[in-house]
């Protein structure tokens, strides 16, 4: 990919002074590390819908499935104001071709889960979704979303970033004419990546590609494939799933590896299984063997290089 991945983000997370008190919640991983590879589209629902800086704080009240957005002290209801603004903002975001969105956690406008909702007795329950975050996820159900707090979890971070990079590659593939051979090429490169997320959905995606456009339009084939792809990527990888992929990969080397090399690779895979080394260790060795023996299938596999090594997403146990 030659251009950066476009990602929506809560504006306060990249240092913009838009919070209720005129401050920010700058997340340096987002700007200093991930920011090298993405172009952010900042959004602050509360400021953009017309509320000032500084401003009275807001909270969600009532039914967790359809809460009201009200000021905490004066009890002014801004629900319709926020919803009307969100509808217009989402139309503009549709044109941005976003591959993901990172929300501010706990925000009554932008929190994507477990936001406090106050009942009629004034007691909070962490069952809500921010007004804008809910509208975004309903409008763009296939776009990967996360909160900045959850991105401190190595597995959630890896899964989200892997998803946005894959979606960007898919969007780039869509710039080609819609033809089955182009879809087959994309799927072939991503087979092992999809297998690392779900064996069941991996098989279903393969079936969709094999059936092709015999009884469907090519547009329907592409749409169904994208839906399955994003469902697959939403499932986290595990050590067990990765072991399955690594063992699958070994089959491509059975005619090439020396006895010592095979023993070394098995040993490293077992060390990963026992959580003595991170995934990057067997992956690095496999990449070495793939280049050494010029194994054509493996050298094109996205699984072996799904995102920049500098992000260190596979360095955790």
N, C-alpha and C positions, 0 to 999 in steps of 0.2 A: 504494500500500500504506500503510495507516494504522498497522499494528503492526510491530514490529521482527521481523527474520528470526532464527529460533532456530538457533544454531550450536553444535555441540559443540567443545570446545577442551581441550587438555592444560592442566591447572590452573596449572602453573608459568609458562606463557606469558602469563598475565594477572596475574602478580605474587604468586601464592600460594606461600608458603614450604614446598614439599612435596618438594623434591629430596633426594637421599640425604644431602647435607651441610646440610640445613635452609635452603637458599637457593632462588632462583627463576631463571627465564630470561625475565623480563618483556620482552615485545615491545611497544613503544609504538605502533607502527602498529596493532596489533590492538586495543589499548584506546582510544587517543586518536583514531584516525581511523575505522577500520572499526567500532569500538565504538559510534559514534554511530548506526549503522543496524542493529546486530545485538544480540541478547540471547544471551549466552554461557551454555552449560551446561558447567561445568568438570568434568573427570574426571582423577583421578590414579590409574591402575591400581595402582601399588605401595603407596600409602598405603591406598587403599580396600580392597585385598585383605588388609590386616592387617599390612603391614610398617611399621616405625616410622620416626620422624624424630628424629635421623639414623639411617642404616642402612647396612649393607654394600652396596657396589655390586653390580649384577647384570650378567650377560652371557649371550648366546646361544651354545650349543655344539652340535656334532654336525651333523646333516643340515640344510642351509639351508631345505629345504621343510618340515621338521618338527623344528625345533630345541628343545632343552631350555633352560629359564631357570634358571640357577644363580648362586649367589653367587661372587664372584671370588676370595675368599680361602679360605673354609671349604667351598666346593663343595656347599652345600646346594641341593637341587633344589626349586624353587618352581613348576614347570610346571603341575601339576594344581591347585595352589592358585590360580594366576592364571587358568587356563582355567575353573575352576568359578565363580570370582567374575565373570569376563567374561560367562559365559552368563546369570547373573542380572542383571548391569548392563545388558546389551543389551536384555533384556525391558523394563526400566524406561525405557531410552532410546527404545524403540519408541513409547512413549506421549508422548514429547516433540515428535514431528513435526519432527525436525531437517531442515534444508535443506543441511547441510554439516558437515564436521568438519575442524579444523585440528590436526594432530598435531605433537608434539615430534620433530624429526629426530634420528636416531642412537640413539634410546632403544630398549633391548631389549624394552620393553613397548609403546611407542607409535610407534616409527619406522615409516613406511609403505613405505620402500624403502632399499636399500643399507645396512642395519644390519650391523655386524660380527658374523659367526658364526665361532667358533673351532673348528678341526678337532681331531682327536685328537692332533695334534702341537703344539697350542697356538698355531697360526698363524691369524690372522684373515683372513676374506674378506668383502668388502662385498656380500653376496648375500642378506641376511636381511630379514625383516619382523617388527616387534614383535608379541608374542603377542596383545595386545589389539587393535592396529591390524589384524592379519590377521583376527581374529574379527569386528571391526566391518565391514570391507570385504566379508567373505563374507556377513554378515547383511544388509547394506544396500548391494548392489552399484550401485544407481542414485544414491546420495547422493554429491555431489561431495566429494572429500577433497583435502587438500594438507598440506604441511609448512611450518612458519614460515620455514625457510630458503629454500625455493623461492619463497615469496611475495615475496622481494626481487627476483625476475626480473619486470620489468614485464609481459611477455606472459603469464606463468603467473599473475600476480596478476590481470590483467584477465580472463583466461579463467575462473578460479575464481570471482571475484566476480560476473561476468556470469551464470555458471551458478547461483549460489545465489539471485540476484535473480529469474532466470527460473523456477527451481523454486518459489520462494515465490509468484510470480504464478500458476503452475499449481496449486499447493495451494489458493490462494484461489479459483481457477476451479472446483475440485472441490467447493467448498461449495455451488455451484449444482446443481440437478437434472441428472443425466447425460442430456443431449439433444444431438443432432447440431448443432443451431443454435448451442449454446453452444460446442461444440468448433470449429465453423467460425469463430466470432467470435474465439476465442483464437488459432487458427492464422493467421487473416488479419492480426492485429496483429503477429504474430511472424515472418511470412514472410521479410522481409529479414534479420532477425537470424539465422534458420536458414540462409539462403543464404550468409551471411558465414562460416559454419563448414563447410558442405559442400554443394556443388551436387547431388551424387548423393543424399544423404540428404534434402535439401530436396525433391527430386522424389518420393522415396519417401513422405515424410510427406504431401505433397499428394495422392498417389495413395490413401493410406490414408483421408484425409478425404473424398475424392471418392467412394470406394466405400461409405463410410458403414457402416450396419449391415444391409445387404441380406442377407448370409448369415451374420452374426455377431451376438452379443449386444452391446448398447451397452457393457457392462462390458469385453468383449474388445477393442472398438475403442479405448476409453480406455487400457486397459493396453498395447496395442501402440503406441499413439501416444506414451505416456509413455516407453516403452523406446526408441523411435526418437529422441525429443526429447533424452534424456540422452546417447545415443550421439552425436548430432549436436553437442551442446554440449561433449562431451569432446574434440572436434577443434579445435585452435587456429585462430584467424583468421590470415590473412597479408595482406600488402599486395596481392598478386594477387587474393585472394578479395574484399577490400574494394573494390578497383578495379572488379571485376565488379558489385558491389552499387551503387557510386556511378554507374556508367554506366547501370545499370538504372534508377536513380532519375531520371537526366536525362531519360529518356523521358517521364516524367510532366509535365515542364515544357515540352515542345517547342512547345506552343501559347501559352505564357505569357512565357517569358524574352525580353527584348530581345536584340539582337545583342551588345551590350556585356556584358550579364549572362551570356549563354551563354559568351562568350569568357572572362570572369572565372572562371566555374565550371570550365571546361575547364583553364584555367591552374592553378588551385589543385589540381585533381585530379592534374594532371601533376606539380606540385611534391611532392605526397604520394607519387606513384609513384617519384619520384627521391629520396625520403627527405629532402627539404629542409624539409618541414613535417610535423607529426604529424597523425593522423587527425582530431583535434578541429577542425582548420582547415576542411577541406571540409564536415565535419558541421555546424559552426556556420553556414556560408554556406547550406547546404541548408535548415537549420531556418529561417533568415531568409526564404528564398524560399517555403518551404512555408506560413509564416504570411502572408507578403505576398500570395500568390496563392490562399490558402485551398484548397490542394490536399488534398481530403478523405482520399485513401488514405495520403498521406505523413504527415499530421498525427496519424494513429493508429499509425504504425509505431514499435514498441518499439526498433528498431535505432537510431533517431535520438536516443533518450533511454533507454538500457537500465539505467542506474544513475546515482546522483547525480553531477553534474558536479564537486562538491567533492572526490570521490575521485581526480580527475585521471587516470583510468585510460587515457584516450586521448591523453594529453599526451606520450607517448614516441614516438620515431621508429619 
